Amino acid sequence: MALLSITADSKPSRIALLAYVVLFTFIGIHFLYLMRGGPLTYGRSPTAVNHTNTMVKPDFPRKIWQTSKTSPAGLDHMDRTSIQSWTKMNQKWRYEIITQYSAESYVRDRFSHRRDIEETFTDLQDPILRADLIRYLVLLGDGGVYSDIDTKSLKPIEDWVPAAYKDHANIVVGIEYDRLEGNRWIDWTLDLQFCTWAIMAKPGHPLLEMTVNRVIRGLRKLAFKQGKTISGIKPSFNEVLDTTGPALFTQSIFDILSRSTGTNFTWLNVTKLTSARLVDDILILPITAFGSGQSHSNSGSPNDDTALVEHLFKGSWKNDHPMEEKKEDSSSSDVDSVSRRSTNDFFQ
């Protein structure tokens, strides 16, 4: 076999040597890339999904997450009954309650690579702000279904995604409120809002990553505005909605869909929705799916075939987060806003 002869004064040979070095360097990097399962994206689970419908993706993790101030032994009859609806209806799914203590352990273990998340959550003391943030974190880190503890499972989770969308949906959200053609109600900051009391997602979804990053920034801005540290934040009702709650989550959905569709995606794209709609890889469900039994937005009965989750509105967090003074709309003067407002019930 002839060997390549390289001499110090041979210019072509030096070029050939350089080419061999570049080639073998590329092969080595490509080998490491394949061995590690592709690129490792910052803040994502190793099983994270890619925000595109051109790839086959894993199923939704069979895990149900709920949050509570206490362990299951300390729950009342209503909460235990609600939990049983989830565990009996979905017996093939793992179930876990995150308490105020285990939440910090989860964040430290799962997000040790994100010091900003770990420090913010540990410092955060307001119960409702922590409740909002932890739901996004468990879904970002591990995926599955998050649902408030004062909800009931009405249909098996396997039935949530229509067959036509099973290979394409990576996150499932439901409408909570739709102003339709009327005026916006007094205690809502948006014309249409997605609920956060029930969400299903695959780990690492860009929507959840965007939401978490916005929550971290929002909490810092709110602390600065109030002249306090993260631990001393005292948010109003509207500040909860806009900083960690469904208003922030809704705006994140609109923004990420505007980016992925190349359009100005707003509430007008989904108002009056009566059936599931897939936009990019986000499956949007009409109000009755997660928001049945409400007295607005054409919400249907929990007995409807399309009702998947029933929210019992047990939480009382609004008492500690007063609403900001606001001129009342004539269209809503005779309606009790407290009864309309969604309530997250972590650490009641």
KACORUR-V692666 format. One record per run of one state. SS is the DSSP state (H for helix, E for strand, - for the rest). FROM is the first residue (numbers start at 1). TO is the last residue. If there is no record, write none. Layout:
<<SS,FROM,TO> <SS,FROM,TO>>
This chain:
<<-,1,10> <H,11,35> <-,36,62> <E,63,67> <-,68,71> <H,72,74> <-,75,76> <H,77,89> <-,90,93> <E,94,98> <-,99,99> <H,100,110> <-,111,114> <H,115,123> <-,124,126> <H,127,141> <-,142,143> <E,144,147> <-,148,150> <E,151,153> <-,154,156> <H,157,159> <-,160,162> <H,163,165> <-,166,170> <E,171,178> <-,179,191> <E,192,194> <-,195,197> <E,198,201> <-,202,205> <H,206,226> <-,227,229> <H,230,232> <-,233,236> <H,237,243> <-,244,245> <H,246,261> <-,262,266> <H,267,269> <-,270,276> <E,277,279> <-,280,281> <E,282,285> <-,286,286> <H,287,291> <-,292,308> <E,309,311> <-,312,316> <H,317,320> <-,321,329> <H,330,332> <-,333,336> <H,337,340> <-,341,348>>
